[in-house]
Amino acid sequence: MSSQSSPIFNVGQRVICINDSFPPAIHDWCDQMPVAGHIYTIRAMQVGRNDRTGNSNLGLLLVEIINPLSGLGYEAGFVHTRFIPWLDCAHAARLAQNHSPAETSAGNANRKINRPDTGFRTED
């Protein structure tokens, strides 16, 4: 995997934080953390490792949050599962322009739209 892209994230892309429940120990290596509902811009991406499980993960570094370097010489990233891509209105308008009116007309009103599961849940 390139450090500039992933299947759903790219450097420069805007994302929204959906999980800001951090363990207390994060304050040992981060001065600032993302807040759920806030929009951020991906500055860089790096492979990280979960210290509890040993599993690799994708860490996002954000333009709006810069934390100090760890004792290992790098800035800790925030695991990608805490974010979903942000689709702003201008981007949505550009996407709509790329489709013909027939594709977006009422003729398709009965077509079922499958949306990916983002993992974001709300309470009923």
Secondary structure, 3 states (H helix, E strand, C coil): CCCCECCCCECCCEEEECCCCCCHHHHHCCCCCCCCCCEEEEEEEEEEECCCCCCEEEEEEECCECCCECCCCCECCEEHHHEEECCCHHHHHHHHHCCCHHHHCHHHCCCCCCCCCCCCCCCC
